[in-house]
Amino acid sequence: MRQESSPVLDVRGIEKSYGPNRVLRGVSFTLEKGSIYGLMGANGAGKSTLIKVLSGAEAPDGGSILRDGETVVFPDPLAAQRSGIGTVHQNPNDGVILDMTVAENLALDRLSDGSSPVLFSRRRTEAQAVEVAATLGMHLDKATLRAPVRELGVSERQLLVLARQLSRRPRLLILDEPTSALSSEESARLFDLVRALAADGMTVLFVTHKLAEIDQLCDRVGVLRDGAMQGEFDPQPDGTGFSWPTVLTALFDRTPAQMARDALPGGEPVLSLKGVRVFPDTPAFGLDVRQGHVTVLLGLLGSGKTELLEWVFGAGRAASGRGTLDGKPYAPGHPHDAIRQGVYLVPESRHEQAIIPGWSLASQMTLPFTADFTAGTLMRTGAERRAAAAKMREIGVVASGPNAPIETLSGGNQQKVVIGRWLLGKPRVLLLDEPFRGVDINARHDIGAIVRELASSAAVLVATSDVDEALEVGDRIVVFNSGQVTADMPLAEASRERLIDAMSIRASQFLGPEAGPGQRTPGTAGKERGA
């Protein structure tokens, strides 16, 4: 661990409220030069608001920020950037322009700072993009540079934003859940880079809900709960990392033992799949998803798990396969067919595939079932609001009410809304694709409790690329590797080591040393559909 040195940023008594909702309550902490400071917080703790304040996106109501001992004020994100603060937000779409090319996104700062010539030159832009990409060790061929960012997966978009921030050489780099969309290889490369940057004097504020990441990277961890700092913790002197029972008790106001669960045994198959080949060149497999417990499909990005769920939902195709639902033939040709039979999907990217910007929570939740809330051609808005409010209370959505825009909610609460939408129907099978992406530990626990309660009356299939998430929520874990099942075990027989052994290491599309011209086609290889 590095020795503490001079403070780069001193945060003192930051306050922030939205109307009567007091989001930050006198938050104070210090970031030392060359240190990696981990920040953890449960759902709605105020992490996102704090990051917005530090990055100039929001003005605090009280308190002060000192940089190198002098008070600074950031009227906008550009002022924070000029002051040496770089931020990579949780949602990578916040940092990219989807219809511009990869090269244009990487060179965006130079294109917009007035230093570029008036006439646009693709050759010059691509040369600048390669320069920016090199800060992260990214290998991009010409086809990739000229592809629209819209064709990339979530992880690739995240890497573009990160590379652009690093090219500015910020004194303080804020990373908000940076690995939520990355593969294990990409995450490992990111960790190596963060360590090297800190050793070179850069300060890093690393926001994550993953305990292993804190142990691997951080010199200190601060815990935010209900808008207030609950404590700061240093690694144990014996070199075994942080005292997690102490940290988690501060995080949740309850001990880890109080959060434990028993595995559910499972009952009769609800959804049965036979002779399935997700990709044409993979062997066929079968899968029964049973009522009474949660089945987890564990696989890395590109393993085919998203394609499998979309096929079951009628939103995609498989090379072959047939299914039954409650013993009857099941072959949806369209998501409408699946929904009509009680098969629902929570997609991988809630921002692009599940949320309509600007809509209220009530409208978001009732969207698939609008016919139930209409009288002739008119919406019964009162009934819609009451139904949404009741479900929000039931699943613990923290919001001002059903009329609130969904953008005002934290990531964990947004995900609860997306899941709660389907609970207004009559689920027979609930498919959840990466439901914990970008949500904190407490929200993960809450969402896990919601789906486990649903499992008593329906079949639940959760797809994830995170081993710890699989162990936390699953009663049965099926490992999916390049379109085929490589392991199938009950929770009692599962361990991190066994699960990792069954998962292959996917070469990163951008970071692999073998990447080069002609070796990648944007929008195809290794990408989860719909990302």
N, C-alpha and C positions, 0 to 999 in steps of 0.2 A: 504494500500500500504506500502511496505517496505521502510525504510529509505536508502538513498544512502550510500555506504561505499567505501572501497578502490577499485580502478579499477582492474579487472582481466585481461581485454584485452583492449588495446588502439590502435585503427586503425587510422593511420595518413597518409593522402594523397596518398592512394593506386591508382596506375595507371596500366592499362592493355590494350594492343592493340593486335589485330590480323591483321597483315598487315596494311592497311590504316584505318581499322575499330577500332576506339577508344572506347572501351567497358566500362572502368572505368576511371573516370575523377576526381582524387584527392579526393577519398572517405575517410571521417574521421568520427569516432564516438567512444564512450567509453562504455564498458560493465562493470557495477558495480557488485561486489560480491553479490550473492543472489537475483539478479534482473531478471526479464523476459522482454527482449527487443524485441518488435515486429518490423519486417522489412517488408515493403510493397513496391511494385514496379510494374509498368505496364509491359506489354509484351515487352521483349527486353531491360528492364531497366538496366540489368547487375547483377541481384540477383544471378543467377546461377554461374556466373563467380566469383563474390565476395565470395560465399560459397566455391568454388574450391580453391581460394587463401587462405582463412582462414583454410581450411582442408588439405592443402598441395598438392592438386591435380594439381595446377597451380602455377607458380612463378610470382609474380608481376613485372612489368617493372619499377616501382618506388614507393616511399613511404616506410613505415615501420610498423611493428606490434610489439607492446610492451606487454609482459606478465609480470605482477607484476613489471612494471617499467623498465624491461630489454628487449632490442631488441632481437627478436627471428626470425629464418629463418627455414622454413619447406621445406626441399628438396623433401619430398614425404609424402603421407598420414600417413605412419607409424610413421614418426617423429612427426607429429601433434598429433597423438594418444598418443605417449609417453610423449608429453608435456601437456597432460590432455584435449585435445580437441576431443570430440566425435561428429560424424556427421551422421545423418539419412537423406539420400538423397530422393528427390521427387519420383524417380522411385525405388520401393522396389527391383526390380530385380538386381539393382546395388549392393545390399548387401547380396544376397543369391546365392547359387549354386543349380540350379533347380533339378539336378539329384541326389543330396545327400539327405539324410533323414532329417526330421525336427530335430532330435537329433544331427546329425552331423553338421547341420548349426548352431544350438545354441551353440554347444561346439567347434565351428571352431577355435576360438582363442587359446584354450588350446591344440587342436590337432596340431596347426601349430607353437606354440611358443617354441617347443623343450622340454617342460616339461613332455609331455606324454611318456609313455614307447614305445619301438619300436614296440611291438606286439599290434595290435588293439584289444580292448575289447569293445564289444557292451554294456555290462552291465555297465562298467565304463563310457562310453560315454553318455549313457542315464541318468546315475546318475548326471553327470556334466550338461547335458542339463536341467534336472529338476531344478537344482540349479540356472542356468541362467534364466530360465523361471519364477522362483519365484520372481525375481526382479520386474517383471511387474504384478505379481498376476495371471499368466497364469496357467490353469489347463489342463494338457495334459495326456491322457491315453496312454497305450503302443502302441496301433494301430496307434495313431497319431504320436508318436515319431518315428515310423518305416516307416511312409509314405514318399514318395518323395515330396519335396517341390513343385514340378511341379503340384501336385494334389491339392494344396491349392489355395484359392482365393487371390486376390490382398491384401485385408485387413489383412489376416492372415500372409502373407509374410512381410507386413509392421511391424506387431507386433513382428515377429521374429527378424528383424533387430534392432528394438528399444530395445528389451530385451537384446540383445547382447551388444549394446552400454552402456546401463545402468549398466550392470554387471561390466563394467570397472570402474565405479564411476568417470566419467570425471569431471573436474572442470568447463568446459564449454561444454554445450550440444547444438549443432546446429540442429534444426528440420526444414527441408525444406518441407513445405506443408504436415505436418504429418497426417492430417485428411482427405486428399483427397480421400482415399480409405476406411476409417473407417465408421462403422455404428455410429448412434447417441450414443448408449450405450458405444461403444469402445472409442469414442471421449470424452465422459463425464469422463470415467475412466482415460483416458490420462490426461485430464485437472487436475483432482484431484492429480494425480501423479506429474505432473509438478509443481503445487503449493507446494506440500510437499517437493519436491527436492529443490526448491528455498528457502523455509523457512529453510531448513537444510544447506543452504549456496551455493548450486550449482547455476551457472549462466546459463541462457537459452537464446539463440537467436532463436526466433520463427518467421519463415517466413510463411506468410499466405496471402491469398487474401480475407479472410472472416472477415468482419467488426465485427461481433458478437464475434469472437474468440479473437480479439484484446481487445475489451471491457471487456471480461470475465477474461483475463489472464494478460495483459501486463501493466507494470509500465511506459513504454514510448514507443513511436512508431517513427521510422525513415522512411522517404519516399525517395526512390531512383527513379530518372527519368532521362532517357538519360545518364546513367552512372554516374550521380552526385547526391549527397545528397541534396534534396530540402528543408529539414527542419526536425527538431525533435520536437515532441509534447508530452505534458504531459496531463493526464486526467484533466478534469475541477474540480475546487475545490469544486463544489456543489455535487460531487459524481455521476453525470449523465454520466460519461464516457468521451470519447474524443469528441471534436468538429468536427464532421464528415464533415460538409461543408468546414471547413478550411483544413482538412487533404485531402479530395478528390480533392479539387482545386489544392493543391500541387501535388497530384498524377497524375492528368490528364491535368493540365493546363486549366481546364474548370470547371465550377460550376456543381453540381448535377442537377440543373434545366435545364442546357443545354443538359443533357443526357437523359431527360425524354422522354417517348414515349406514344402514344395512342394505345389502343387495336384495333385490326383489327376484323371486324365482321364475316368473314367466308362466304363461298358460298356452292356450291354443293359438296356432298360426292364424293371423288375419290376412296378411299379404304373403303369398308364396310365388317366388320367381324360379323358373326352370330354364335351363339351356341358354343362359344369358351370355352374350359376348358384347361387351361395350364397344370394343374396337375389333375390326375384322380379323386381325392377326393374333388374337388372344384366345386361350381355351375357354370353353363354356363353363359356367358355374351356376349353382342354385343358391337361393337364400330365402329362409323363412323369417318373417318379422312377426313376433308374437305379442299378444296382449299381455299386460301384467308386468312387463319390465322394459327397460330402455336398451335398445340395440345400438351400438356405436359402430359406424363404418370409419375406420382409421386409415388415412392414406395421405401421402404428400401431394402437393400441388401437381396436377398433371396425371394423377393415378387413375382418373376416370370416375371418381366418386360423384362429382357434379353431374357428369353425363348420365350416370345411372339414375340419380334422383330426378333429373329432368325427364328422362324416358318414362319413369314410373308416373310422373305428373302429366304426361302427354305433351310436354314442351320440347321434346327432343327425340332423337332416334337412336336405337341400338342396332348393332350389326345383326343380332338375332336374339330371340327370347320370347317367352310367353309368361303370363301371370294369372293368378287367381286371387280374388278378393272374397273372403269368407266362403271359400269353396266354389265360387262361380267364376267363369272366365272374365278376365279383366284386361282390356286392351284400349286404353284411352287414345283417341286420335287428336285430342286437343285438351288444354287445361280445363276447359268448361266441362268436358266429360268426367275428368277426375274429380273436380269440385262437386259435381252433381252426385258422385258416389261417396263423397266424404274423404277424399284423398287430397291433402293440402300440403303446399310447399312453402317454407320460409327460405327464400333464396340466399345465395352467398353474399351478394352486395346489396344491403338494404338501401343505400343511397341511390343506386341506379335501377334496381329491380323491384323495390317494394314501397318506396316513399314518393309521394307527389309533393314537391316543394310548394310551400305556401298554404297547403290545406290544413284544416284543423284536425285535431286528434280524432274527433268523432267521425269526420268524413274519411280519414285514413282507415279507421278500424272497421267501418261498415261497408267499405268499398266492394268486397266480393258479394255482399248480400243486400245490395240496395233495393232489390225487389221487396224485401221484407219491411222496408221502411218507406214505402211509397203508397199513396192513395191516388189511383189514376195516374196522372202525369206529374203529381206534386210530391215532393219529399216531405215526410213527416219528421221535421227537424227536431221536434221535441222528443219524440220516441227515439230518434237516432242518438241524441245527446244523453238521454237517460240510460240507454243500453251501454253506450261507451263509458259513461261515468261509473256504472255498476261494475263493468269488467275491469276498469282501471283500478278501482278500489280492491277488487278481488285479487289482482295479480301484483299490486303494489307499485303502480306507475306514479312517480312523483312529478306532479304538474299542477298548474294553477286551476285547471279544469278542462273539460272536453272541448272547449272552444279555442284552447291555446294552439298556436302554430307548432308543428312538430319540430321546427328548427330550434325552439327554445328549450328542448329537452337534452339531457346528456345522452351519450351513446347507448348506455345500458337501458335507459328508459325508452329511447326510440326502439330498441330491439324488443322490449316488452310489448310495446304497442303493435309491432309487426306480428308478434306471436299471438297477442290477445285478439287481433283481428280474426284469426281462424278459430279461436275458442268461442266466438259468437255463433259459429256454425255448429255442425254435428260431425266432428272429426271421427273418422274410422281409422285413418292412417295419417300421422303427422310426420312429414319429412322436413328436417332442419339441416340446412347446409351452412356450416361454419357459424352456428348461432352465437358463439362467444367472441367472435372477432371484434376487437376494439372495445370490449366491455371489461370492467374491472372484476376483481375476485368476488366481491359481494354481489354484483349483478349476476355473475356467472352462477353463484350459489342460488340466487333467487330464481333465475331462469331454469336451472337444473331442477329445483323443487317444483316449478310449474309443470315441466314436461314429465316428471316422475309421477306427479299426481294424475296427469292426463293418462298415463300408461295403464292405470287401473281400468279404464274403459275403452282404450284405443291402442293401436300399435304405434310405437314411436321409433323412428330411425334417424339418428343424429350422425351427420358426416363432419369429421374434423381432421385437421392435420396436426393437432397438438396432443401429445401423449398424455400430459397431465390432465387436460380436459377430458379425454377419453376415460381415464381412471376415476375422475371425479363424478362423472354423470352416468357412466355405463354400468349395466348389469351383465352384458355380454359384449365382447369386443371382437369385431371382425376386421382383420387387417387387409387392406386393398392395395395391391402393388401392380402398377402398369396394367390395369384392367383385369386382374385376377385375384382371387382370394388366396392369401398365403398363410393365414392363421385365423382360427376361430376358437375363442376360449371364454369361459365364464370369468367374472371379475375375480373370483377366489384364486384362479390359476394365473391371472395376468400380473405382469410386473413391467416396469419401465424397460428393463433389459430385454425381456422376451419380445415386447412389442417393437422396440427399436430394431432388433435383429430381423424382424419380419418385414420391416419397411426398407425400401431401397433409398439410396441417396440420389436424388435427382440433380443432374448437372444444371446449374443456373443458366437461364437463357442469356443473361447479360454478363455474368461474372466468371463463368467457366474459362479456364485458360485455353481450352480447345476451341472456344468460340472464334469464328473468323468469317471472312467473306463467303457467302453462299451456304453457310451452315445453319441458317435460321430463316424461317418465313414468318413474318409478324402475324399474329393472330391465330397460329396453329400450334406448333410444337410446344408441349409442356404447359399449355395454358388451360385453366379451368374455364369452361364456357360461361359466358355472361358476366365475367369479372369486369 
